Amino acid sequence: SGGELQRVLLAFALRPTPDLLLLDEPVSAVDNRGIEAFYELVTGLRREYHMPVILVSHNLAHVRRYTTSAILLDQTVLLTGSTEQVMHSEEVRQTFGLL
């Protein structure tokens, strides 16, 4: 399945252990169980190895749940800060067309 493939690709990316992990939409086409398992694995690795993780995602729910800080980009950096600060900003509402 997509979730298993993503975990295999993550395993390849982790040998040797990198200084930084860059993930670009890593759970596209993965079911909900696979998404949770993937992000729990990445979160555990981040804690265990004190590894910075840069995650690119358009899914605001994933950003809220699995990140500690965020950067809002739209051709340039619009906002940066804690996930809560960024997610509750007017810039996010405007960029994503939220009421």
N, C-alpha and C positions, 0 to 999 in steps of 0.2 A: 504494500500500500504506500501511498504518498508519505505517511508519517514514518514508516520504517525506512524509506529511502532517505528522508531528511535526517534521521538519526545516524544512518550509515555515513552520509556525507559529512555530518558534524564530526563523527569519529575520525574520518580522514583529515579533517581540518585541525584536529587537536593533536596530531602526531607529527612532529614534536609539539609540545605545548607552546602555543603562541603567546606573545606578549599582549596581543589585542585580538579580539574576535569581532569580525564585521559580518553582520547578517542582513541581507537585503531581501525583504519579504519572505522569510524562511518558511512560513507555514501556508503559503498559497497552495490550494488544492489538497489540503490535509483536513481530515475530519476533526470534530471537536475533541474527541479523546486524544487523538494524535497531537493536536495543538497543545493541549494541557501537558501531555507527557514531554513534548519537545521543550516547552518553556520551563517546566520544572527542572529538566535536565540542565538546560543552559543556566538557570538561576543557581543550581547547586554547584556547577562548575565555576561560576563567577565568584561564589563565596569561598569555595575550597581553594582556588588558585589565585584569588584576589585579582582576577582577570577583568580588565575593562571590556565591556561589550557595547558595540555600536549597532543598533537595530534600526533598520529602515522599515517603516510600516505606515500604511494608510488606515489601519484598523485601530480606531481610537480606544476600543475596549481592551485590546492587547497592550497598547501603550500604557493605559491606566493601571492595568493589573500587574504588568511584568517589568516596569521600569522605575527608576528612582529619579531620573532627571530627563528633560526633553528639550529638543530644539525644534522649533517650527520653521520649516523652510518653504519658500515659494519664490524660486529663482534667486533668493538671497535669504540670509538669516533674518527672520522676523522677530523671533522671541526665543529666549533661552532661560532655563531655571528649573526648579523642582517640577516634577510631573504635575503635581497638583496646581502649582502656579500657572503653568503653561496651559493645562487642560481647562482651567476656569477663566481663561483670558478672552477678551473680546476678539483678539486676532484669530484664535482658533474658531470661534463661532463664525466669523466672517469668512475665513478661508474654506471651511467645510460647509458653509451655508446652513448653520444650525440656528434655530430660533432662540 
